[in-house]
Amino acid sequence: MKVKFGLSLSNRSVLFGWGTIQDLLQAAQIAEDSGFFHSVWVGDNLLSKPRLDSIVTLAALATRTKQVKLGTLCFASFPLRHPIPLAIQWASLDVLSQGRTILGVCNGPGAGDGPSFAHELEVMGVASKERVGRLIEGITILRRLWSEQRVTHQGKYYKFNDVELLPKPVQKPLPIFIAINPKEGKVSEAVENRMFRRVAKYGDGWQTDSIPAQTFRKRFDKIREYARKEGRDPSKLESCLHLMVNINEDSEKALTESEEYFQLYYPPGYITRERVEIWLAYGPPEKVVKKIQTYIDAGCTMPVLRFCSPHLEEQLERCINEVMPVFQTD
């Protein structure tokens, strides 16, 4: 599968002054015009990590671009949203963009991940233990609503009768990626395998971040094996890595600026120095290229790059001129 590069735009950084909505729109247009980028992505949360709403932001991006795919990394509020209005909103976005959306979903952070996440679940009336069930049931409902004329559903979390959902998406089927990233040594092998099976059974691709390349390879191999057992073609599964980037001849300056970004973006103590070193490609262009290549060699079909810098356009232009040509193939 040919490698496709994505650009991740921080719709959260607008809230802490490292960019404006115009910066995001301009960056998307520059990325598309460069010919190097296959897709543009934004993040999603409701209260725990506030930002410009992902669907609204993608709708704005859809009006400024014509070819790049538009997706979420990842749709963390998915278990908190009722699937019927979400199905209408996302189908409308697919119509607006003329069939260019990729819905990347996840079960979102749990109550044990911090007080802000626990509070979000509480006020939305969703128990932490329900997140996976709501994810699976929600995906099933979306696929039915988008493909069937009328749908009746009697599930554990959602119940409705005789729903005709319009509009339908342009894409048939519309791709859904599932983001999982179990912490090594923190969950059992059995739990990890259930996560891999979930992607293989319900997803069209796998999203992840901040893991070593060898772990990426091992996990994607397992997902493809489970897909084969499900009777699906594993060669059609995408593997999407969200990678942080800061290009600077001075590696220490690149690291310092990136760490400042993480401190503004995440709750205190959420991102460790060890995780930064894994997640971040930083320093001179050749060093950034080398790190990206290790993940491509590990089977990544879709590296998605986010620039940890208040100078988004400058970083993007450097990437286009000094990094992306290395990966360009006929």
C-alpha positions as CSV (number, residue, x, y, z in Angstrom):
1,M,0.0,0.0,0.0
2,K,1.4,3.4,-1.0
3,V,2.3,5.7,1.9
4,K,0.0,8.7,2.3
5,F,1.0,11.7,4.4
6,G,-1.4,13.6,6.5
7,L,-1.3,17.0,8.2
8,S,-2.6,17.3,11.7
9,L,-3.9,20.8,12.6
10,S,-4.3,21.7,16.3
11,N,-7.8,23.1,16.7
12,R,-7.0,23.2,20.5
13,S,-3.9,25.5,20.1
14,V,-6.3,28.2,19.0
15,L,-7.4,28.4,22.6
16,F,-3.9,29.0,24.0
17,G,-2.7,31.4,21.4
18,W,-0.4,29.3,19.2
19,G,-2.5,29.8,16.1
20,T,-5.8,31.1,14.8
21,I,-8.5,29.5,12.7
22,Q,-7.2,31.4,9.7
23,D,-3.8,29.8,10.3
24,L,-5.4,26.4,10.2
25,L,-7.3,27.1,7.0
26,Q,-4.2,28.6,5.3
27,A,-2.1,25.6,6.3
28,A,-4.6,23.2,4.9
29,Q,-4.6,25.1,1.6
30,I,-0.8,25.1,1.5
31,A,-0.6,21.4,2.2
32,E,-3.1,20.6,-0.5
33,D,-1.3,22.9,-3.1
34,S,2.0,21.2,-2.3
35,G,0.8,17.9,-3.7
36,F,2.6,16.0,-0.8
37,F,-0.4,15.6,1.5
38,H,-3.2,13.1,1.2
39,S,-5.2,14.3,4.1
40,V,-5.8,17.0,6.8
41,W,-6.9,16.0,10.4
42,V,-8.1,17.7,13.6
43,G,-8.5,16.4,17.1
44,D,-11.7,16.1,19.1
45,N,-12.8,16.4,22.8
46,L,-15.7,18.2,24.5
47,L,-14.8,19.5,28.0
48,S,-11.7,17.7,29.1
49,K,-9.4,19.2,26.4
50,P,-11.5,22.0,25.0
51,R,-11.0,23.2,21.4
52,L,-12.8,24.3,18.3
53,D,-15.4,21.7,17.5
54,S,-14.0,19.1,15.2
55,I,-16.9,18.8,12.8
56,V,-17.4,22.5,12.5
57,T,-13.6,23.0,11.9
58,L,-13.6,20.2,9.3
59,A,-16.6,21.9,7.6
60,A,-14.6,25.1,7.3
61,L,-11.6,23.2,6.0
62,A,-13.8,21.5,3.4
63,T,-14.7,24.9,1.9
64,R,-11.0,25.8,1.6
65,T,-9.8,22.6,0.0
66,K,-10.8,20.4,-2.9
67,Q,-8.9,17.2,-2.9
68,V,-7.4,16.3,0.5
69,K,-9.2,13.9,2.8
70,L,-10.6,15.3,6.0
71,G,-10.5,13.3,9.3
72,T,-10.4,13.2,13.0
73,L,-7.5,12.1,15.3
74,C,-9.3,10.8,17.1
75,F,-13.0,11.4,17.8
76,A,-12.7,11.1,21.6
77,S,-16.2,12.3,22.2
78,F,-17.7,9.5,20.2
79,P,-19.1,7.5,23.2
80,L,-20.6,10.8,24.5
81,R,-22.6,11.6,21.4
82,H,-25.9,10.0,20.3
83,P,-25.3,8.2,17.0
84,I,-28.3,9.7,15.2
85,P,-27.4,13.4,15.3
86,L,-23.8,12.4,14.8
87,A,-24.7,10.3,11.7
88,I,-26.5,13.3,10.2
89,Q,-23.7,15.7,11.0
90,W,-20.9,13.5,9.6
91,A,-23.0,12.6,6.5
92,S,-23.6,16.3,5.9
93,L,-19.8,16.9,6.2
94,D,-19.2,14.1,3.6
95,V,-21.7,15.7,1.3
96,L,-20.2,19.2,1.8
97,S,-16.7,17.9,1.1
98,Q,-17.9,15.7,-1.9
99,G,-16.9,12.4,-0.2
100,R,-13.6,13.3,1.4
101,T,-14.1,12.3,5.1
102,I,-12.4,9.7,7.3
103,L,-14.0,9.2,10.7
104,G,-11.4,8.3,13.2
105,V,-13.0,7.2,16.4
106,C,-11.9,6.0,19.9
107,N,-13.5,5.2,23.2
108,G,-11.9,8.3,24.7
109,P,-10.1,8.7,28.0
110,G,-11.5,7.0,31.1
111,A,-12.2,8.3,34.6
112,G,-8.9,6.9,35.7
113,D,-7.0,9.1,33.3
114,G,-7.5,12.3,35.3
115,P,-10.1,14.5,37.1
116,S,-10.9,16.5,33.9
117,F,-11.8,13.3,32.1
118,A,-13.8,11.9,35.0
119,H,-15.7,15.1,35.2
120,E,-16.5,15.1,31.5
121,L,-17.9,11.6,31.7
122,E,-19.9,12.5,34.8
123,V,-21.6,15.6,33.3
124,M,-22.3,13.7,30.1
125,G,-24.0,10.9,32.0
126,V,-21.7,8.2,30.6
127,A,-20.0,5.6,32.9
128,S,-16.3,5.0,32.2
129,K,-17.0,1.3,31.8
130,E,-19.5,1.9,29.1
131,R,-17.1,3.5,26.6
132,V,-16.1,0.5,24.7
133,G,-19.7,-0.8,24.4
134,R,-20.9,2.6,23.2
135,L,-18.0,2.7,20.7
136,I,-18.9,-0.7,19.1
137,E,-22.7,-0.1,19.2
138,G,-22.2,3.4,17.8
139,I,-20.1,2.2,14.9
140,T,-22.7,-0.5,14.1
141,I,-25.5,2.1,14.1
142,L,-23.6,4.6,11.9
143,R,-22.9,2.0,9.3
144,R,-26.5,0.9,9.2
145,L,-28.0,4.4,9.1
146,W,-25.7,5.3,6.3
147,S,-26.4,2.3,4.2
148,E,-30.0,1.1,4.9
149,Q,-33.2,2.9,4.0
150,R,-34.8,2.5,7.4
151,V,-33.3,1.3,10.6
152,T,-34.7,-0.1,13.8
153,H,-32.2,-0.7,16.6
154,Q,-32.6,-2.2,20.1
155,G,-29.2,-2.2,21.8
156,K,-27.8,-1.9,25.2
157,Y,-27.2,1.9,25.0
158,Y,-29.4,3.1,22.1
159,K,-33.0,2.2,21.1
160,F,-35.0,3.6,18.3
161,N,-37.6,2.4,15.7
162,D,-38.0,3.0,11.9
163,V,-35.4,5.8,11.4
164,E,-34.8,7.0,7.9
165,L,-31.6,9.0,8.0
166,L,-30.9,11.7,5.4
167,P,-28.6,12.8,3.9
168,K,-26.6,9.7,3.2
169,P,-22.8,10.1,2.8
170,V,-21.3,10.3,-0.6
171,Q,-18.9,7.5,0.2
172,K,-20.3,4.0,0.2
173,P,-18.9,2.8,2.5
174,L,-17.5,5.8,4.5
175,P,-14.2,4.8,6.1
176,I,-14.0,4.5,9.9
177,F,-10.6,4.2,11.6
178,I,-10.4,3.1,15.2
179,A,-7.7,4.5,17.5
180,I,-6.2,2.3,20.2
181,N,-2.9,2.6,22.1
182,P,-2.7,0.4,25.1
183,K,0.1,1.3,27.5
184,E,2.7,-1.4,27.5
185,G,2.9,-3.2,30.8
186,K,-0.3,-1.5,32.1
187,V,-2.8,-3.8,30.6
188,S,-2.9,-7.6,30.2
189,E,-2.2,-9.4,26.9
190,A,-5.8,-10.5,26.8
191,V,-7.0,-6.9,27.0
192,E,-4.6,-5.8,24.3
193,N,-5.8,-8.6,22.1
194,R,-9.4,-7.6,22.5
195,M,-8.4,-4.1,21.4
196,F,-6.7,-5.5,18.3
197,R,-9.7,-7.7,17.4
198,R,-11.9,-4.6,17.7
199,V,-10.0,-2.8,15.1
200,A,-9.8,-5.8,12.9
201,K,-13.5,-6.5,13.1
202,Y,-15.1,-3.0,13.0
203,G,-12.5,-0.7,11.5
204,D,-11.1,0.2,8.1
205,G,-7.9,1.4,9.6
206,W,-5.9,1.7,12.9
207,Q,-4.9,5.0,14.5
208,T,-2.2,5.3,17.1
209,D,0.5,7.5,18.5
210,S,3.6,7.7,20.8
211,I,4.8,4.1,20.5
212,P,8.2,2.8,19.4
213,A,8.4,1.6,15.8
214,Q,9.0,-2.0,16.8
215,T,5.8,-1.9,18.9
216,F,3.9,-0.4,16.0
217,R,5.0,-3.3,13.7
218,K,4.1,-5.9,16.3
219,R,0.6,-4.4,16.9
220,F,-0.2,-3.9,13.2
221,D,0.8,-7.5,12.4
222,K,-1.6,-8.7,15.1
223,I,-4.4,-6.5,13.8
224,R,-3.9,-7.8,10.3
225,E,-3.9,-11.4,11.5
226,Y,-7.2,-10.9,13.4
227,A,-8.6,-9.3,10.3
228,R,-7.7,-12.4,8.3
229,K,-9.5,-14.5,10.8
230,E,-12.5,-12.2,10.5
231,G,-12.6,-13.0,6.8
232,R,-11.4,-9.5,5.9
233,D,-8.6,-8.5,3.5
234,P,-5.8,-7.3,5.8
235,S,-4.0,-5.7,2.9
236,K,-6.8,-3.1,2.7
237,L,-6.4,-2.0,6.3
238,E,-4.7,1.4,6.8
239,S,-2.3,2.1,9.7
240,C,-2.3,5.7,10.7
241,L,0.4,7.2,13.0
242,H,0.0,10.6,14.6
243,L,3.5,12.0,14.9
244,M,4.6,15.2,16.5
245,V,7.3,17.2,14.6
246,N,9.5,20.2,15.2
247,I,12.1,21.1,12.5
248,N,15.1,23.0,13.7
249,E,18.9,22.7,13.1
250,D,19.2,23.1,16.9
251,S,17.7,19.9,18.3
252,E,17.6,21.3,21.8
253,K,15.6,24.4,20.7
254,A,13.2,22.1,18.8
255,L,12.8,19.9,21.9
256,T,12.3,22.9,24.3
257,E,9.6,24.5,22.0
258,S,7.8,21.1,21.7
259,E,7.8,20.5,25.4
260,E,6.2,24.0,25.9
261,Y,3.5,22.9,23.5
262,F,2.8,19.7,25.4
263,Q,2.6,21.6,28.7
264,L,0.0,24.0,27.2
265,Y,-1.9,21.2,25.5
266,Y,-2.2,18.5,28.1
267,P,-3.0,18.4,31.9
268,P,0.1,18.7,34.1
269,G,2.1,15.5,34.3
270,Y,0.1,13.8,31.5
271,I,3.1,13.7,29.0
272,T,6.4,12.4,30.3
273,R,9.8,13.2,28.9
274,E,10.0,9.5,27.8
275,R,6.8,9.8,25.9
276,V,8.0,13.0,24.2
277,E,11.1,11.3,23.0
278,I,9.0,8.5,21.5
279,W,6.3,10.7,20.0
280,L,8.4,13.6,18.7
281,A,10.4,13.8,15.5
282,Y,12.6,16.9,16.1
283,G,15.8,18.5,15.0
284,P,17.3,19.0,11.5
285,P,15.3,17.8,8.5
286,E,17.4,14.7,8.0
287,K,16.8,13.6,11.6
288,V,13.0,14.1,11.2
289,V,13.1,12.1,7.9
290,K,15.0,9.2,9.6
291,K,12.3,8.9,12.4
292,I,9.4,9.0,10.0
293,Q,11.1,6.4,7.8
294,T,11.4,4.0,10.8
295,Y,7.6,3.9,11.1
296,I,7.1,3.5,7.3
297,D,9.5,0.5,7.5
298,A,7.4,-0.8,10.4
299,G,4.3,-0.8,8.2
300,C,2.8,2.6,8.6
301,T,0.7,3.5,5.6
302,M,-0.4,6.9,6.8
303,P,2.0,9.1,8.8
304,V,0.1,12.2,10.1
305,L,2.4,15.1,11.1
306,R,1.6,17.8,13.7
307,F,4.0,20.7,14.2
308,C,4.6,21.5,17.8
309,S,5.4,25.2,17.2
310,P,3.7,28.6,17.2
311,H,5.1,29.1,13.7
312,L,2.8,26.6,11.9
313,E,3.3,28.0,8.3
314,E,7.1,28.2,8.7
315,Q,7.3,24.6,9.9
316,L,4.9,23.4,7.2
317,E,6.9,25.1,4.5
318,R,10.2,23.6,5.8
319,C,8.5,20.2,5.8
320,I,7.3,20.6,2.2
321,N,10.7,21.8,1.0
322,E,13.1,19.8,3.1
323,V,11.4,16.7,4.4
324,M,8.6,15.6,2.0
325,P,10.7,15.4,-1.2
326,V,12.7,12.6,0.3
327,F,9.6,10.4,0.4
328,Q,8.2,11.4,-3.0
329,T,7.9,8.5,-5.4
330,D,6.4,8.1,-8.9
